[in-house]
């Protein structure tokens, strides 16, 4: 028995069409990319403890980020104390502009700035100055 060629061809095309539908769905599926932790830290602020140590007490200290003062203190109002701030910590790092002034006659002296973000290791940078210092410090945490 030979059958009908048109019906046999139509049945083969129907079988291929049914097999092709799930294959097309699998190969053309749209997937959402999950948010990584580095993307989250770029857009969120992290509680960070900022502390300062020095060999000779500066009369004025200012720490700023993107032109905004984060901490401005004088000897009279608490340079010895640390401060808790909320800072953005992008993977490129954070730049802090530090200015400090010492009294006349102070020898070359060191100023250490330490950042300790929540759940990340602390980092420190030391600046040296004669009478004053004005510098930008970059703090960067790698995953």
Backbone as a ProteinNet text record, in pm:
[ID]
protein_1_A
[PRIMARY]
XXXXXXXXXXXXXXXXXXXXXXXXXXXXXXXXXXXXXXXXXXXXXXXXXXXXXXXXXXXXXXXXXXXXXXXXXXXXXXXXXXXXXXXXXXXXXXXXXXXXXXXXXXXXXXXXXXXXXXXXXXXXXXXXXXXXXXXXXXXXXXX
[TERTIARY]
84	0	90	65.3	152	103.3	-18.8	-73	-83.5	-114.1	-127.8	-8.9	69.6	189.5	160.6	51.6	19.3	-13	-85.4	-119.4	6.6	90.6	216.1	307.1	316.1	397.2	341.4	209.8	146.7	169.7	161.5	185.5	330.6	425.7	566.4	589.7	531.5	544.2	479	365	298.9	386.5	448.5	536	658.8	717	831.6	791.3	675.3	625.9	603.8	549.6	528.6	661.1	760.2	891.7	967.1	939	1010	962	836.4	781.4	857	874.5	949.8	1097.1	1154	1293.6	1310.3	1218.7	1223.6	1210.4	1122.3	1106.2	1233.8	1302	1425.7	1539.4	1550.7	1663.5	1639.6	1516.8	1487.5	1434.1	1462.3	1413.1	1486.9	1414	1472.3	1505.3	1631.5	1671.7	1703.7	1670.4	1706	1838.9	1927.8	2055.5	2039.8	2085.6	2073.5	2166.5	2128.8	2210.7	2327.1	2447.6	2564.1	2587.4	2669.6	2696	2770.9	2855.6	2928.6	2834.2	2727.2	2631.2	2553.7	2527.1	2453.3	2537.7	2667.4	2749.5	2776.1	2767.7	2788.9	2676.9	2558.1	2443.1	2395.1	2454.2	2410	2520.8	2480.8	2577.5	2598.3	2723.4	2761.3	2802	2752.4	2798.8	2949.6	3022.1	3167.6	3219.5	3308.8	3371.8	3498.7	3508.7	3626.2	3700	3829.1	3908.4	4037.1	4091.1	4209.8	4311.5	4436.5	4548.3	4654.2	4730.4	4831.6	4943.9	5059.7	5174	5161.4	5116.5	5090.4	4948	4875.1	4733.7	4719.4	4641.2	4615.6	4516.6	4525.5	4428.8	4298.3	4302.9	4181.8	4198	4089.2	4087.8	3955.2	3961.6	3840.7	3856.3	3752.9	3746.8	3620.7	3637	3521.4	3521.5	3403.6	3385	3294.2	3341.3	3267.7	3223.7	3314	3287.6	3200.1	3154.2	3068.7	3149.2	3151.8	3225	3157.4	3235.8	3186.2	3217.3	3333.6	3377.1	3467.1	3432.7	3514.6	3527.1	3650.1	3670.9	3791.9	3792.3	3907.8	3953.8	4070.2	4122.2	4021.9	3952	3857.8	3731.8	3691.3	3564	3575	3681.7	3682.1	3756.2	3876.4	3955.2	3995.1	4008.5	4049.1	3945.5	3821.4	3716	3700.8	3651.9	3616	3473.4	3428.8	3293.2	3236.5	3107.9	3038.9	2966.8	2997.4	2937.1	2878.2	2788.8	2738.3	2801.6	2887.3	2962	2930.3	2922	2910.4	3046.4	3046.7	3173.3	3172	3185	3189.1	3317.5	3315.6	3434.5	3554.2	3529.6	3639.6	3708.3	3643.2	3700	3634.4	3664.8	3610.5	3727.6	3717	3819.9	3777.6	3862.5	3837.3	3940.8	3893.3	3981.3	4007.4	4132.8	4170.8	4256.3	4216.7	4298.2	4317.7	4439.4	4470.9	4569.9	4559.7	4649	4703.3	4835.4	4899.3	4946.7	4965.6	5014.7	5154.7	5189	5322.3	5427.9	5536.6	5646.2	5634.3	5526.4	5511.1	5605.7	5684.6	5774.4	5694.4	5763	5698.1	5627.1	5500.4	5420.2	5331.3	5282.6	5199.8	5054.8	4966.4	4822.5	4770.2	4710.1	4659.5	4506.7	4448.8	4303.4	4269.5	4176.1	4136.4	3986.9	3950.1	3810	3783.5	3674.9	3637.3	3489.4	3460.4	3321.7	3268.3	3138.2	3073.4	3098.3	3144.4	3168.4	3283.4	3368	3485.7	3607.3	3726.2	3845.5	3877	3938.3	3974.3	4092.1	4098.7	4210.2	4255.5	4387.3	4445	4537.7	4545	4640.8	4706.7	4835.2	4910.1	4953	4929.2	4973.9	5081.6	5181.3	5286.6	5276.6	5296.8	5288.9	5374.3	5409.7	5481.1	5387.9	5322.2	5232	5091.7	5080.2	4947.6	4962	4850.5	4845.2	4711.6	4713.3	4593.2	4610.9	4539.8	4563.1	4434.1	4432.8	4319.3	4364.1	4287.2	4316.1	4210.7	4253.9	4161.8	4159.4	4040.1	4020.2	3941.4	3992.5	3929.4	3929.7	3814.8	3801.2	3773	3853.2	3834	3759.8	3675.4	3601	3687.1
-115.6	0	123.8	208.6	323.3	447.8	470.3	586.2	705.3	816.6	939.5	1031.8	1067.7	1149.2	1286.5	1350.1	1480	1468.1	1366.1	1347.5	1309.8	1222.2	1185.3	1308.7	1393.1	1515	1611.5	1624.5	1713.9	1663.9	1531.8	1475.2	1495.9	1485	1508	1654.9	1746.5	1888.7	1922.5	1860.8	1884	1833.4	1719.2	1663.6	1752.6	1800.6	1890.4	2022.8	2074.2	2198.6	2184.7	2070.4	2047.8	2035.1	1977	1964.1	2097.4	2179.7	2306.1	2411.4	2407.9	2508.2	2509.7	2396.5	2403.4	2438.1	2394	2426.3	2576.6	2640.6	2785	2859.2	2814	2878.2	2867.7	2755.2	2737.1	2824.4	2836.5	2912.3	3062.6	3108.1	3250.8	3302.6	3233.4	3276.4	3401.6	3499.5	3623.1	3600.2	3623.5	3605.4	3740.4	3755.9	3876.8	3852.4	3949.8	3936.2	3977.7	3895	3930.9	4045.5	4123.1	4234.4	4179.7	4221.5	4174.3	4264.2	4215.9	4294.4	4422.8	4420.8	4542.5	4650.3	4610.3	4708.1	4766.7	4684.3	4733.1	4833.9	4805	4896.3	5027.2	5027.2	5151.8	5251.6	5201.8	5289.9	5307.7	5240.5	5252.9	5315.3	5372.4	5429.6	5331.9	5319.9	5224.5	5300.8	5260.2	5323.1	5302.6	5411.2	5406.4	5489.9	5430.6	5504.9	5569.8	5700.1	5776.4	5819.6	5787	5829.7	5896.1	5980.7	6059.2	6042.2	6018.2	6016.6	6110.7	6169.2	6266.3	6271	6319.7	6337.2	6468.2	6575	6705	6745.3	6795.6	6829.5	6943.6	6923.8	7033.4	7132.1	7257	7354.9	7347.5	7301.5	7287.1	7166.6	7090.1	6972.2	6968.9	6948.2	6936.2	6815.4	6731.3	6617.6	6635	6635.9	6655.3	6551.9	6533.9	6440.8	6507.8	6518.7	6582.5	6724.4	6798.2	6937.2	6960.3	6854.1	6866.9	6828.2	6917.2	6887.5	6773.6	6668.6	6557.4	6579.6	6640.7	6661.6	6783.4	6879.6	6997.9	7019.4	7022.7	7032.1	7118.9	7173.4	7246.1	7175.4	7211.5	7149	7161.5	7272.8	7298.1	7212.6	7169	7097.3	6952.5	6884.9	6740.6	6677.7	6721.6	6650.4	6513	6500.2	6373	6263.3	6299.2	6200.3	6151.8	6027.9	5977.2	6018.3	5986.2	6021.6	5908.4	5885.7	5784.3	5854.7	5814	5873.8	5764.3	5801.3	5709.7	5752.2	5665.3	5699.1	5601.8	5651.4	5560.5	5494.8	5365.9	5295.6	5224.5	5300.2	5234.7	5154.3	5060.2	4976	5056.1	5174	5259.7	5326.9	5329.2	5390.5	5524.5	5576.4	5705.2	5800.3	5921.2	6023.3	6120.1	6136.4	6231.7	6343.1	6465.7	6582.3	6619.6	6615.8	6641.6	6767	6861.3	6979.2	6989.1	7021.9	7037.8	7152.3	7221.6	7333.1	7314.3	7335.6	7324.9	7462.9	7480	7609	7639.7	7766.5	7808.2	7744.1	7704.2	7643.8	7493.6	7432.6	7287.3	7221.9	7124.3	7057.1	6970.6	6919.8	6830.1	6719.4	6697.5	6607.3	6518.2	6411	6312.6	6322.7	6292.9	6288.9	6161.2	6071.9	5944.3	5947.1	5918.7	5910.5	5763.3	5710.7	5570.5	5562	5481.2	5452.2	5306.2	5280.5	5143.4	5123.6	5083.4	5060	4932.8	4930.5	4813.3	4691.7	4582.2	4454.1	4457.3	4558.6	4564.9	4596.9	4556.5	4587.3	4736.9	4781.1	4923.1	4953	5079.2	5127.5	5260.6	5282.2	5406.7	5468.5	5600.7	5676.3	5779	5801.5	5897.4	6013.7	6134.3	6257	6322	6379.9	6454.6	6599.9	6689.4	6830.9	6918.6	7036.5	7141.5	7261.7	7280.4	7393.9	7368.3	7302.9	7269	7155.3	7092.4	6987.2	6998.5	6973.4	6978.7	6869.9	6758.5	6644.5	6565.1	6481.6	6393.4	6250.1	6178.4	6039.6	5950.5	5841.7	5747.1	5618.3	5580.2	5455.5	5362.9	5239	5146	5006.8	4941	4804.6	4714	4607.6	4509.9	4391.7	4331.5	4213.4	4090.9
0	0	0	-91.8	-112.1	-39	-10.8	56.8	-35	21.7	-53.9	-24.9	-124.6	-102.1	-41.1	-75.6	-18.6	131	168.2	309.8	388.1	331.8	400	419.1	318.8	329.2	433.3	435.1	532.8	675.1	696.2	829.5	873.9	784	817.3	853.3	776.8	807.6	941.3	971.8	1099.4	1214.6	1201.9	1306.4	1326.6	1216.9	1229.1	1294.2	1259.7	1318.3	1468.1	1511.1	1654.4	1729.4	1669.6	1733.5	1732.3	1632.4	1619.6	1720.5	1762.2	1854.1	1988.4	2059	2185.4	2163.7	2054.3	2025.5	2004.8	1935.8	1914.7	2047.4	2137.9	2268.5	2352	2346	2422	2369.9	2240.7	2185.1	2183.1	2189.8	2186.8	2319.6	2427.9	2558.7	2603.5	2656.8	2710.3	2857.3	2894.5	3034.1	3095.2	3223.5	3296.8	3366.3	3356.7	3424.5	3570.1	3662.9	3804	3839	3939.2	3985.9	4067.5	4033.9	4108.3	4229.2	4322.5	4443.2	4411.2	4306.8	4273.8	4220.2	4147.8	4101.1	4218.4	4319.5	4435.5	4512.1	4534.3	4612.3	4540.2	4405.5	4333.6	4359.3	4385.3	4396.4	4539.6	4634.2	4772.4	4856.2	4966.8	5059.3	5173.9	5215.8	5319.6	5444.8	5562.3	5686.5	5701	5718.7	5721.5	5837.6	5915.4	6025.2	5971.9	5991.8	5948.9	6074.8	6080.7	6196.3	6148.8	6236.4	6203.5	6315.2	6275.1	6370.3	6318.2	6410.4	6368.5	6470.7	6423.2	6512.4	6589.3	6521.9	6583.5	6547.3	6645	6623	6522.8	6415.5	6322.9	6386.4	6346.7	6396.7	6319.5	6194.2	6114	6021.8	6007.9	5921.5	5847.1	5714.7	5633.7	5542.3	5539.6	5447.4	5364.7	5231.4	5143.7	5032.2	4974.1	4863.1	4760.8	4636.3	4526.9	4562.2	4627.9	4660.8	4783.3	4846.5	4964.5	5088.8	5187.6	5311.3	5386.1	5414.7	5495.1	5642.5	5667.6	5804.9	5807.5	5887.6	5906.2	6056.1	6104.7	6249.1	6278.9	6398.9	6450.4	6575.9	6625.8	6746.6	6860.4	6865.2	6974.9	6966.4	6844.1	6837.5	6791.1	6820.9	6805.9	6691.2	6660.7	6560.8	6615	6747	6806	6787.5	6763.7	6753.7	6610.9	6599.7	6468.3	6437.8	6317.4	6277.5	6193.1	6203	6123.2	6008.6	5884.5	5765.2	5677.6	5589.7	5487.4	5355.2	5300.1	5179.2	5066.6	4942.6	4828.8	4806	4777	4755.4	4619.9	4510.3	4378.9	4363.3	4270.2	4252.7	4202.7	4141.9	4098	4215.2	4329.7	4448.6	4479.2	4595.9	4639.3	4662.7	4609	4624.7	4733.9	4833.8	4941.5	4934	4936.8	4935.8	5081.6	5123	5262.3	5267.7	5353.5	5380.7	5531.2	5570	5711.9	5727	5839.9	5870.1	6010.9	6026	6156.5	6201.5	6332.4	6381.9	6328.8	6324.2	6278.8	6368.7	6308.6	6383.9	6402	6352.1	6362.7	6262	6305.6	6210.9	6112.1	6011.8	5916.1	5993.5	5962	6043.4	5958	6017	5946.4	5991.7	5897.2	5922.2	5857.3	5936.6	5884.8	5883.7	5768.1	5751.8	5731.7	5812.3	5804.1	5777.8	5678.6	5649.3	5681.3	5754.6	5787.3	5754.6	5628.3	5589.6	5654.4	5672	5729.7	5639.8	5699.5	5631.9	5530.8	5535.3	5448.8	5534.8	5491.3	5571.4	5570.9	5678.6	5686.6	5595.4	5551.9	5470.6	5525.8	5519.8	5570.1	5466.4	5469.9	5389.5	5480.3	5458.7	5539.4	5450.7	5500.8	5434.3	5519.8	5455.3	5524.9	5482.9	5580.5	5545.8	5635	5583.3	5656.6	5663.9	5775.8	5792.2	5740.7	5624.4	5571.4	5470.3	5444	5343.5	5270.3	5140.4	5057.1	4951.3	4968.2	4879.8	4861.4	4758.3	4730.4	4756.1	4837	4869.9	4803.6	4742.4	4679.8	4761.7	4803.6	4875.5	4783	4767.3	4674.4	4735.3	4728.4	4778.6	4659.5	4646.2	4538.8	4596.8	4511.4	4556.9	4545.1
[MASK]
+++++++++++++++++++++++++++++++++++++++++++++++++++++++++++++++++++++++++++++++++++++++++++++++++++++++++++++++++++++++++++++++++++++++++++++++

